[in-house]
Amino acid sequence: MSLETGQAERSGVILAGGHSTRFGEEDKAVVELAGTPMIRRVVDRIDPVVDDLVVNCREEQVPAIRDALEGGPDASFAVDPIPDRGPMAGIMTGLREAATDYALVVACDMPFVDPALVEHLFDRSAGREAAVPRLDDQWFQTTQAVYRAEPMAEACERALERDERRIVEPLFELDYAVVDEGDVREYADLETFENVNTREEFEAAVERLEVEES
């Protein structure tokens, strides 16, 4: 929170509305990852560099996610008005709930998100409408990026009206800064982008966290 103005400047939007079909029957957002719910790990990592937290999810997920976040930073919920429209709709809904002009968007299954990179993304987004990492000069990391909330939400709405499915499509309507792989590596290891989609990836993440926290 800005000490000069007393106003929140940065939001963090966590996307948790997917059905985790590759993970199994459990909702991976709230599954215990080395003793801590996965979404709580994401929240705890980004909380030091944002002023406002928003969780995007389906209505039926709210009680379990609220329980998973109990005792941690306060977060509001941005419930999908129409469920199952995909991550682009989740980004739109989450950004419209954000209390600030700029917001980090991060998936709930990225438990290694690096706050130093998040800080850099906010810095790079200044005066632009987005700052998005791009690896190998081709792969945009749209679910660990900073957006100016209103323009991105509007671009997502237009893309959905066109029946677009690729999350990167709304980005191309914005004035965005590319944070290339070399720039990323100055602030974080590439594991910041690792996500947990399968049980195998989950077990690997547990092993890594147990080593880090032992």
Wavefront OBJ file of the C-alpha trace (Angstrom):
o trace
v 0.000 0.000 0.000
v 1.330 3.417 -0.922
v 2.457 5.308 2.173
v 1.970 8.645 0.442
v -1.572 8.191 -0.825
v -2.909 5.416 1.379
v -4.391 3.873 -1.773
v -3.824 0.368 -3.043
v -1.762 0.370 -6.226
v -1.349 -3.272 -7.185
v -3.737 -6.207 -7.201
v -3.080 -9.908 -7.454
v -5.692 -11.987 -9.280
v -5.436 -15.746 -8.762
v -7.199 -17.911 -11.332
v -8.744 -20.974 -9.695
v -11.885 -21.678 -11.697
v -10.719 -24.656 -13.727
v -11.954 -28.199 -13.233
v -8.486 -29.786 -12.767
v -9.408 -32.552 -15.193
v -5.806 -33.710 -15.644
v -5.229 -33.750 -11.902
v -8.034 -36.090 -10.842
v -11.194 -35.715 -8.822
v -9.768 -33.274 -6.258
v -9.737 -29.524 -6.810
v -6.025 -28.852 -7.133
v -6.505 -25.269 -5.924
v -7.061 -26.499 -2.379
v -5.104 -29.766 -2.343
v -2.422 -29.900 0.368
v 0.969 -29.341 -1.265
v 3.662 -30.306 1.250
v 1.281 -29.380 4.074
v -0.125 -26.135 2.648
v -3.033 -25.723 0.203
v -1.677 -24.939 -3.234
v -3.614 -21.688 -3.610
v -2.363 -20.561 -0.208
v 1.211 -21.045 -1.400
v 0.521 -18.785 -4.381
v -1.156 -16.169 -2.182
v 1.685 -16.201 0.342
v 4.271 -15.701 -2.393
v 2.596 -12.734 -4.064
v 1.114 -11.042 -0.990
v 4.304 -9.066 -0.151
v 4.235 -7.313 -3.543
v 0.505 -6.597 -3.974
v -2.004 -4.553 -1.998
v -5.229 -6.333 -2.932
v -5.969 -10.020 -3.556
v -8.755 -11.442 -5.717
v -9.566 -15.109 -6.292
v -11.458 -16.002 -9.439
v -13.373 -19.276 -9.157
v -16.728 -20.980 -9.558
v -19.428 -20.416 -6.952
v -19.181 -23.940 -5.541
v -15.440 -23.530 -4.925
v -15.751 -20.520 -2.616
v -16.205 -22.341 0.745
v -13.218 -24.649 0.244
v -10.955 -21.861 -1.007
v -12.030 -19.602 1.857
v -11.078 -22.387 4.287
v -7.736 -22.860 2.508
v -6.935 -19.155 2.929
v -8.079 -18.911 6.547
v -5.535 -17.178 8.746
v -3.760 -15.650 5.767
v -4.078 -12.395 3.849
v -7.575 -11.111 3.112
v -8.869 -11.908 -0.358
v -12.080 -11.121 -2.184
v -13.818 -13.474 -4.595
v -14.660 -12.842 -8.229
v -17.116 -15.609 -9.075
v -17.576 -16.521 -12.713
v -21.109 -15.381 -13.668
v -21.110 -18.018 -16.416
v -19.000 -21.014 -15.374
v -16.758 -23.086 -17.610
v -15.924 -20.415 -20.180
v -12.191 -20.954 -19.709
v -9.279 -18.926 -18.349
v -9.866 -15.907 -20.568
v -13.257 -15.395 -18.938
v -11.627 -15.925 -15.544
v -9.093 -13.206 -16.273
v -11.885 -10.842 -17.336
v -13.940 -11.534 -14.210
v -10.968 -11.297 -11.866
v -9.678 -8.044 -13.327
v -13.103 -6.444 -13.029
v -13.068 -7.206 -9.304
v -9.565 -5.787 -8.810
v -9.431 -2.597 -6.763
v -6.439 -1.154 -8.596
v -5.430 0.035 -12.051
v -2.812 -2.684 -12.527
v -3.046 -6.325 -11.537
v -0.944 -9.433 -11.610
v -2.778 -12.436 -13.034
v -1.407 -15.794 -11.878
v -2.749 -19.328 -12.019
v -3.479 -21.092 -8.731
v -1.317 -24.033 -9.815
v 1.928 -22.004 -9.985
v 3.236 -22.540 -6.435
v 6.754 -21.348 -7.272
v 5.762 -17.883 -8.543
v 8.655 -15.564 -7.680
v 7.758 -12.225 -6.043
v 10.922 -10.611 -7.417
v 9.724 -11.287 -10.949
v 6.241 -10.039 -10.064
v 7.777 -6.787 -8.820
v 9.691 -6.447 -12.075
v 6.567 -7.087 -14.141
v 4.774 -4.279 -12.335
v 7.737 -1.998 -13.017
v 7.782 -2.926 -16.710
v 4.041 -2.368 -17.066
v 4.287 1.302 -16.036
v 2.851 3.480 -18.787
v 1.771 0.412 -20.785
v -1.276 -1.852 -20.714
v 0.570 -5.070 -19.915
v 3.930 -6.660 -19.185
v 4.105 -10.296 -20.230
v 7.011 -12.761 -20.060
v 7.885 -14.507 -23.306
v 10.129 -17.565 -23.303
v 12.124 -18.842 -26.287
v 11.016 -15.723 -28.190
v 7.622 -17.318 -28.817
v 5.751 -18.552 -25.743
v 3.831 -15.860 -23.870
v 3.231 -16.558 -20.157
v -0.192 -14.914 -20.030
v -1.125 -16.453 -16.664
v 1.859 -14.942 -14.871
v 1.720 -11.413 -16.184
v 0.675 -7.901 -15.189
v -2.167 -6.105 -16.935
v -3.849 -2.759 -16.740
v -7.154 -4.075 -15.490
v -9.768 -2.212 -17.521
v -8.204 -2.472 -21.007
v -7.410 -6.166 -20.574
v -10.870 -6.988 -19.221
v -12.454 -5.213 -22.190
v -10.134 -6.981 -24.635
v -11.054 -10.332 -23.076
v -14.750 -9.524 -23.458
v -14.318 -8.709 -27.143
v -12.303 -11.896 -27.702
v -14.986 -13.985 -26.017
v -17.630 -12.365 -28.211
v -15.552 -13.471 -31.230
v -15.465 -16.973 -29.733
v -11.679 -16.815 -29.380
v -10.177 -19.479 -27.126
v -6.464 -18.620 -27.034
v -5.638 -16.581 -23.922
v -3.023 -14.630 -25.847
v -5.560 -13.074 -28.268
v -6.682 -10.189 -25.998
v -3.048 -9.283 -25.370
v -2.553 -8.385 -29.020
v -5.071 -5.561 -28.663
v -2.997 -3.930 -25.916
v 0.121 -1.806 -25.725
v 2.268 -4.415 -24.000
v 5.872 -4.813 -22.929
v 7.611 -8.125 -23.586
v 9.783 -9.438 -20.759
v 12.066 -11.856 -22.554
v 13.708 -14.930 -21.103
v 17.026 -13.215 -20.439
v 15.256 -10.473 -18.504
v 13.226 -13.032 -16.544
v 16.381 -14.901 -15.525
v 17.781 -11.748 -13.921
v 14.941 -11.890 -11.381
v 13.823 -15.508 -11.121
v 14.494 -19.089 -12.096
v 12.244 -20.389 -14.839
v 10.587 -22.652 -12.258
v 8.486 -19.571 -11.419
v 6.325 -20.634 -14.403
v 6.022 -24.299 -13.466
v 2.471 -25.398 -12.927
v 0.963 -28.486 -11.368
v -1.410 -30.106 -13.826
v -0.892 -33.800 -13.111
v -0.242 -36.059 -10.142
v 3.309 -36.611 -11.380
v 3.963 -32.866 -11.385
v 2.361 -32.660 -7.953
v 4.693 -35.289 -6.490
v 7.715 -33.533 -8.001
v 6.590 -30.230 -6.468
v 6.124 -31.878 -3.060
v 9.666 -33.267 -3.163
v 11.126 -29.894 -4.111
v 9.230 -28.034 -1.413
v 10.151 -30.552 1.256
v 13.819 -30.058 0.390
v 13.490 -26.262 0.336
v 11.641 -26.144 3.645
v 13.645 -28.763 5.540
l 1 2 3 4 5 6 7 8 9 10 11 12 13 14 15 16 17 18 19 20 21 22 23 24 25 26 27 28 29 30 31 32 33 34 35 36 37 38 39 40 41 42 43 44 45 46 47 48 49 50 51 52 53 54 55 56 57 58 59 60 61 62 63 64 65 66 67 68 69 70 71 72 73 74 75 76 77 78 79 80 81 82 83 84 85 86 87 88 89 90 91 92 93 94 95 96 97 98 99 100 101 102 103 104 105 106 107 108 109 110 111 112 113 114 115 116 117 118 119 120 121 122 123 124 125 126 127 128 129 130 131 132 133 134 135 136 137 138 139 140 141 142 143 144 145 146 147 148 149 150 151 152 153 154 155 156 157 158 159 160 161 162 163 164 165 166 167 168 169 170 171 172 173 174 175 176 177 178 179 180 181 182 183 184 185 186 187 188 189 190 191 192 193 194 195 196 197 198 199 200 201 202 203 204 205 206 207 208 209 210 211 212 213 214
